[in-house]
Amino acid sequence: MSGTHNFDAKVVWTGNQGTGNTRYQGYARTWEVRTPGKPVIKCSNDPLLGGNPHLHNPEDMLIAALSACHMLWYLHLAHDAGVVVLGYEDDPVGHGESEPSGAGRFVSAELRPRITVAEGTDLARAEAVHFDISKVCFIARSVAFPVYYSARYVIA
C-alpha cells in the first residue's frame, strides 16, 4: 500500500451563459464534478461570493472530506482498540478569514462527531483514538491549518 497514489476527478464549468467570461457579471460560478463511474456533483461558488447556497462549494467539500477521512480512520483505529462503534455523525465547521483583497483561507477546523458506542465501552479509550488520526489521515496530513475535535459519546 505504500507508494504514490493518484486521485482523479473531472471538473467541468457549467456557468457559460452564452458569452463565456467576457463580462464579470455575465457568467455563473457553477460547475460539476464528473468523476467517471460516480454520481455527478453539482457545485457553485460560496454564497458570500454570489454562489448558489443550495449547491456544494469548494469549502464545503474540503471540510466534508476532512471529516470523512477522520471518521473512516476513527472506525479503523477504534476497531483495533476494541471500541465498538454503532453510529457516527459529524457536524464539522471550518473557520476562515478573508483579506480586503478577497483572498481567503481556512485558519482552523473543528470536527464535532457524535459517536454511538456499545454499552460498557471505555470512553477514555474511545477518546484516545482521536489522537492518532492526524498521523494517518490523508486529508488531515495535507491541510495547512490546525484541526480540533470535540467528540460527544452516546452509549447504546
Disulfide bonds with the S-S distance in Angstrom:
Cys69-Cys137 2.23
